[in-house]
């Protein structure tokens, strides 16, 4: 998915239209929220990996030195669309794969 096409602000959606693929609004919300959690976790890992390069062995909680590159990386991630918006767009575009568990798959 091209992240540049995802809106960066909240968009009002027709819930009936959004729930059509699953025929259940609650299932749709669960699918989108699980994907949003996956996206958020991936972004967090990526950001931490990039910021790790700036960590100094002498850094303590009291003395943290900021540099411009570190601030720019943080600002870049702040400007990105929120994971929930990305997941919603992926769902609307049919880019998510999901499988409903059958009653036989559930262990009692």
Secondary structure as the mmCIF struct_conf table of DSSP 4:
data_model
#
loop_
_struct_conf.conf_type_id
_struct_conf.id
_struct_conf.beg_label_comp_id
_struct_conf.beg_label_asym_id
_struct_conf.beg_label_seq_id
_struct_conf.end_label_comp_id
_struct_conf.end_label_asym_id
_struct_conf.end_label_seq_id
HELX_RH_3T_P HELX_RH_3T_P1 UNK A 3 UNK A 5
BEND BEND1 UNK A 6 UNK A 6
BEND BEND2 UNK A 8 UNK A 9
HELX_RH_AL_P HELX_RH_AL_P1 UNK A 15 UNK A 19
TURN_TY1_P TURN_TY1_P1 UNK A 20 UNK A 23
HELX_RH_AL_P HELX_RH_AL_P2 UNK A 25 UNK A 52
TURN_TY1_P TURN_TY1_P2 UNK A 53 UNK A 54
TURN_TY1_P TURN_TY1_P3 UNK A 57 UNK A 58
BEND BEND3 UNK A 61 UNK A 62
HELX_RH_AL_P HELX_RH_AL_P3 UNK A 68 UNK A 79
BEND BEND4 UNK A 80 UNK A 80
HELX_LH_PP_P HELX_LH_PP_P1 UNK A 81 UNK A 82
HELX_RH_AL_P HELX_RH_AL_P4 UNK A 83 UNK A 92
TURN_TY1_P TURN_TY1_P4 UNK A 93 UNK A 94
HELX_LH_PP_P HELX_LH_PP_P2 UNK A 100 UNK A 102
TURN_TY1_P TURN_TY1_P5 UNK A 103 UNK A 105
BEND BEND5 UNK A 106 UNK A 106
#
